[in-house]
Amino acid sequence: MCSADREGAVGADLSSPVEAAALLRHARVLARADASARQLMAGKQLALLSPDCADEGAVEFIQAAKALGAHVSFVQSGLDETSSEPQIDATARMLGQLYDAVECQHLPTDLVRRIARGAGIPVFAGLAMPGHPTAALAEALDGDASRQVKRRSILQAALLVSLG
């Protein structure tokens, strides 16, 4: 859903009402789970590729993943749209060997696709960024929880579905 497919495409196909509804169902279950049941990603290693680990999207991703028990490493890859194919391929392979999934923020979409093709693991294109389609799903969650708590539940559901 929110990860790289066999061809390396990235992002979330939330235009499908079925996929959006499934993600909402997972988020509702997570929101009701107690803290001990939420360590579902213990032992998972995630990478955050971003020039800034302190912006809103980075902080939300880190908090959501850590609340599930995952370890998040901040990685500055040095890649950009002018990077050579061999550089991107080597970096993607290394990421695939070291991590269970990668969140790419503030990187060109084409570069994220190229990383996803070579990594062999879920690669997210700004999953935790305010403009990502998952942000709108947080508003669809019931209850009196804050927007931040709802957003975290959606992010966690997307991670669990992708890494399931």
Summary of the structure (lengths in Angstrom):
residues: 164
radius of gyration: 15.1
end to end distance: 11.1
largest distance: 49.3
contacts: 526
relative contact order: 0.24
helix: 50%
strand: 10%
